[in-house]
Amino acid sequence: VHDLIHQIFPEYFLGNNIDKNTILLKQASKIIAISHSTKKDLIEFYDIPEDKISVIYHASSLVQKNQLKKDFIEKIPKEFILFVGSRSNYKNFYFLVEAFAKLSDKFPSLNLVCTGTLFNSNEEKFLKNLNVRNRVTQLFVNDDELIYLYKNAKCFVFPSLYEGFGIPILEAFENKCCTLLANNSSFFEIGGNGALYFESKNITSL
């Protein structure tokens, strides 16, 4: 079990509300959770005996192949904050953009680089309304490109409201990237004293 995001934030997911986990978890002889945070959630939501759940952590799977192209480097801003992955509602992306917008006047050379899918129309509108669209870059990246971003970012920010683990934390650590994490779910467990923490709904804190 990776996480219980559907149970914790059901308002973000539409469709069939039947929880198939109830049957699967009851029939399983043993359950693997990817963090003690997920284990705690399993016990809380499904009343599973603690000794039925084993915690086995993830590892980073980034592999450097040294195939970085010059044109990729040329399109990366010199000073940037890095956001990695999905921008679903609970990922708290809009919150990060608002915080970035407040910094933008004070640090005119600072940019925000986001990996993942193209911005949707709502995101585009939000960026334009905050007058930061020309300072936010969206990229599809391979492992070499992602490693480059971690190594060259001012910091990596993970503002998500909930994660069962958070593999990008390990990726950032592996590449010696200053890491800022929301102070919830599994982040303290995975980040330990290797990260800085902020309140996930407090822009001033970030």
C-alpha positions in Angstrom: 0.0 0.0 0.0 1.5 3.3 -1.1 -0.9 5.7 0.4 -4.5 6.3 1.4 -5.0 9.5 -0.5 -8.5 8.5 -1.7 -9.6 7.9 1.9 -8.0 11.0 3.3 -9.0 13.5 0.6 -12.1 11.9 -1.0 -13.3 15.4 -2.2 -10.5 15.4 -4.8 -11.7 12.1 -6.4 -14.9 11.6 -8.4 -16.6 8.4 -9.5 -17.0 5.0 -7.8 -16.9 5.3 -4.0 -16.7 1.6 -3.3 -13.6 0.9 -1.3 -12.1 -2.3 -2.7 -9.2 -2.0 -0.2 -11.5 -3.3 2.6 -11.7 -6.8 0.9 -8.1 -6.9 -0.2 -6.7 -5.9 3.1 -8.9 -8.3 5.1 -7.9 -11.2 2.9 -4.1 -10.4 2.8 -1.8 -12.5 4.9 0.6 -9.6 5.2 0.6 -6.0 4.1 3.6 -3.9 3.0 3.4 -0.2 3.7 6.0 2.2 2.2 6.2 4.3 5.4 5.2 4.3 9.0 2.9 7.1 8.1 1.0 4.9 5.7 1.0 2.1 8.3 -0.6 4.5 10.8 -3.2 5.4 8.2 -4.0 1.8 7.5 -4.5 1.0 11.2 -6.6 4.1 11.6 -8.9 3.7 8.6 -9.2 -0.1 8.5 -8.5 -1.2 12.1 -5.7 -3.6 10.9 -3.6 -5.3 13.6 -0.2 -3.6 13.7 1.8 -6.8 13.4 0.1 -7.6 10.1 1.8 -4.6 8.4 5.5 -4.4 7.6 7.2 -1.1 6.5 9.6 -1.3 3.6 10.9 2.1 2.3 11.3 3.1 -1.3 14.7 4.0 -2.8 15.6 6.5 -5.5 15.7 5.0 -9.0 17.3 7.9 -10.9 20.1 6.7 -13.2 22.5 9.1 -14.9 23.3 8.3 -18.5 25.2 11.4 -19.3 23.1 12.2 -22.3 22.3 15.8 -21.4 21.9 18.0 -24.5 23.2 21.5 -24.7 19.9 22.9 -25.8 18.3 21.7 -22.6 20.8 23.5 -20.5 20.4 26.7 -22.5 16.6 26.9 -21.8 17.0 26.5 -18.0 17.0 29.7 -16.0 20.2 30.5 -14.0 18.3 30.9 -10.7 15.2 28.7 -10.1 13.1 26.9 -7.5 12.2 23.4 -8.5 8.8 21.6 -8.4 8.6 18.0 -9.4 5.7 15.8 -10.4 2.0 15.9 -10.5 0.0 19.0 -9.8 -3.2 17.4 -8.6 -5.2 19.3 -6.1 -3.7 17.8 -3.0 -0.2 18.4 -4.4 -0.7 22.1 -3.4 0.8 23.6 -6.5 -1.3 26.8 -6.4 -0.1 27.5 -2.9 3.5 27.2 -4.1 2.8 29.6 -7.0 1.3 32.2 -4.6 4.4 32.0 -2.4 6.7 32.3 -5.5 4.7 35.3 -6.7 5.3 37.1 -3.3 9.1 36.5 -3.8 9.2 37.5 -7.4 9.4 41.3 -6.9 12.1 40.9 -4.3 14.2 38.5 -6.4 13.7 39.5 -10.1 16.1 36.9 -11.4 14.4 34.0 -9.6 12.2 31.5 -11.6 10.1 28.5 -10.9 10.8 25.3 -12.9 8.1 22.6 -13.0 8.5 19.1 -14.4 5.4 17.1 -15.6 2.5 17.7 -17.8 1.6 20.8 -19.7 -0.2 23.5 -17.6 -4.0 23.3 -18.0 -6.1 26.3 -18.8 -6.8 27.0 -15.1 -3.1 26.9 -14.2 -2.3 29.2 -17.1 -4.9 31.7 -16.0 -3.7 31.5 -12.4 0.0 32.2 -13.4 -1.1 35.1 -15.6 -3.3 36.6 -12.9 -0.3 36.6 -10.5 1.9 38.1 -13.3 4.5 35.3 -13.1 3.7 33.3 -16.2 7.0 34.5 -17.9 9.0 33.2 -14.9 7.5 29.8 -14.7 8.8 27.0 -16.9 7.2 23.6 -17.6 9.3 20.7 -18.8 9.0 17.0 -19.6 12.4 15.6 -18.5 14.3 12.3 -18.5 16.6 11.2 -15.7 19.6 13.1 -16.8 17.6 16.3 -17.2 16.0 15.8 -13.8 19.4 15.2 -12.1 20.6 18.5 -13.7 17.6 20.4 -12.3 18.2 19.0 -8.8 21.9 19.8 -8.9 21.3 23.4 -10.1 18.1 24.5 -8.3 18.3 27.0 -5.5 16.0 24.5 -3.7 13.4 21.8 -4.3 10.0 22.5 -2.8 7.5 19.7 -2.0 4.3 21.4 -0.8 2.0 18.4 -1.0 -0.8 18.1 1.6 -0.2 14.3 1.8 2.3 11.7 0.5 2.7 8.1 1.5 6.4 8.5 1.0 7.8 11.1 -1.4 10.5 9.7 -3.7 11.5 13.1 -5.0 12.9 13.8 -1.5 15.4 11.0 -1.9 16.2 12.3 -5.4 16.9 15.8 -4.1 19.0 14.4 -1.3 21.0 12.2 -3.7 21.8 15.3 -5.8 22.6 17.6 -2.8 19.6 19.9 -3.5 18.3 22.1 -0.6 14.9 20.5 0.2 11.8 22.3 1.6 9.0 20.0 2.7 5.5 20.6 4.0 5.2 19.6 7.6 2.7 16.8 7.3 2.1 13.0 6.5 5.3 11.1 5.9 7.6 14.1 5.2 9.3 14.2 8.7 9.8 10.5 8.6 11.5 10.5 5.2 13.2 13.9 5.3 14.4 13.8 8.9 16.9 16.6 9.7 18.0 16.8 6.1 15.2 19.2 5.1 13.6 22.4 6.1 9.9 22.3 6.9 7.0 24.8 6.4 3.3 24.9 7.2 1.5 23.5 4.1 -1.2 26.2 4.1 0.8 29.1 5.4 2.4 31.1 2.6 4.4 33.3 5.0 5.8 30.1 6.5 7.1 28.9 3.1 
